[in-house]
Amino acid sequence: MASTLYAQLTTPTKLTPLPSRKLSSTLSWRTMFDASTLSPPNFPIISTTKGKNCSVPKVVCNAQAAPAAVNLAPGTPVRPTSILVVGATGTLGRQVVRRALDEGYDVRCLVRPRPAPADFLRDWGATVVNADLSKPETIPATLIGIHTVIDCATGRPEEPIKTVDWEGKVALIQCAKAMGIQKFIFFSIHNCDKHPEVPLMEIKHCTEKFLRDSGLNHIVIRLCGFMQGLIGQYAVPILEEKSVWGTDAPTRIAYMDTQDIARLTFIALRNENINGKLLTFAGPRAWTTQEVITLCERLAGQDANVTTVPVSVLRLTRQLTRLFEWTNDVADRLAFSEVLTSDTVFSVPMTETYSLLGVDAKDVSSLEKYLQDYFTNILKKLKDLKAQSKQTDIFF
C-alpha cells in the first residue's frame, strides 16, 4: 500500500481543502502549505476501514512536499552546529541532547508547554522552546537559525497515533523544507515497511517516504529496541518482587543502549557520504523475553514472579477493542504489541554499518554489560540505605 501513498507529492503547491469532514472508507488527507506565509496545514479526515478484507485503519496520503526554500534576503549564515532536537525529554531524545552538548553543538529543544518545565535540559546547557507538533502554527518559530533537525518525538500513550506521529511530522517536515533546514534526521522502527497492518509502523514508513520525497537532505535511522526500556519492564519489578509480564512468543529483539544510538547518530550526521541513506541500528545480540528475565534474575540474585500472557489472548483483545470507536487507539497499540510478540527477529547484521561509520563493534554496549552495571549500582545503593537506616530486613 505504501508504494502508492505518495503519487501526488509533486502536484502544485496548493490543494483545495476537503469540503467537509465526512467518513470515508480509508484515511485520507490533503494539505495546504504556503512557503511565503508558513501557514499551518489542514489535517486529514480520519475514519476506519471496515471492509471484509481489512479491519485496521489505512493511510492514504495525498499530502505534498513543501516547495523549495527561497532565500528572501541576505542574512547571517546558519551555523552547522545549531541543532533542534524534537522529543528532547524522551528516552532517546535526552541522550541525543546530552551527546550533542558534549560534542559542542548549540542545542535547542522543542518541548510542549507543560506544568512541570523541562528544567533539566536548561541545566545541561540547552535552550528550551515551547511548541507542539499537534499545533503546526507553533513550529516555524522554533526553526529560525537552525541547521539540523533531529526528530526523536513520538505521541504520548493517551494520544491518537495520527496526531503527532503522522500529522505533526508532516507539518514539521514541510516547515523544515520551506525554511531551508540543511539536514533532517528521523528515527523510525525496524521493519516498519513489512507491517502495514500496524498503524504506528505504517505511519513510520509513510513518514520515511514523505521525508525522502520532500527533497530535504536527510538520514533515516531505524531502531530495534532500547535497553533503557527493560529497566522498568523487568529489572525494577524483579527487585520490588512484583509481577513481570511476558508472552509465550519466541520474538528476539537486539536491544541497544540509547547512549550508543546517540553517539552513532552524530557520527552519521558528520559523514556526508551517509546523506539520504537508510540505516538500521541494532544491538550485538537479539534476546527473547525469557532470556532477558533470566539474565535479570541472575544479576538481581532473586527469582522473578512471571505472569505469561498467551499471544492468542493478545489477538482476541485486539479484535474486541476494534468493535468500539473509543478503543481504536488501544487496538492500534495492541497491534504493535502483537508484532513484537510474534515469531520474528528484530535485528540486523551491523558489520557494514560499523564499517560505514568507522566504529569498532567492541565499543557498543552489550545487554549483559548494561544490566550488570545497573544492578551493581542499584544494589550498592540499597545496601548503603540499609546501613544508613540500620535496617536488618534487606537481603541480597
Disulfide bonds with the S-S distance in Angstrom:
none
